[in-house]
């Protein structure tokens, strides 16, 4: 029997065993490939320590957190993209997505929101937003989006998607509410807000078609 065929059989056995079982928090942590993420963060930390000149401790911590979020999101996207290949390999068939404990759609939407929240949070540094209301709005809204994405990955609830929709819509309309139209900050807020709101609407629509999953971490 070929290795591919054995992998397919193993995948079918795994799914038959796991049918009716629920994902736990460890499954969602595994999506981020924590060993790879820790290596990326360690490399960034060494770079900060040996770089010439000083760095503000708060800025350094925020930078490391954003790097960790980006690395974890990249790992989860890799898990999502390679799920079909993982399913036919005996070594990877028990990963959360190919085993059926985590659906591909929920992993993609939640990880995308995590990336978008991290981008919005660092956008004042990346694009040179004006200090004050504009930057504060980006920080708070970005943190809210990222926290909701992490909460959804850890223990899903329908209200998290409704909150994501509200936060996304706020990011979308905040340039007009707070008065920073016609700026780079407006473009960033509108694009990210629209993306978050659309992803939340997609998840809410999917939930109306398929009952929500449960987690053993509840």
Buried (B, 14 or more C-beta within 10 A) or exposed (E): EEEEEBBBBBBEEBBEEBEEEEBBBEBBBBBBBBEBBEEBBEEBBEEBEEEEEEEEEEEBEBBBBBBBBBBBBBBBBBBBEBBEEBBBBEEBBBBBBBBBBBBBEBBBBBBBBBBBBBBBBBBBBEEEBEEEBBBEBBBBBBBBBBBBBBBBBBBBEEEBBBBBBBBBBBBBEBBEEBEBEEBBBBEBBBBBBBBBBBBBBBBBEBBEEEEEEEBEBE
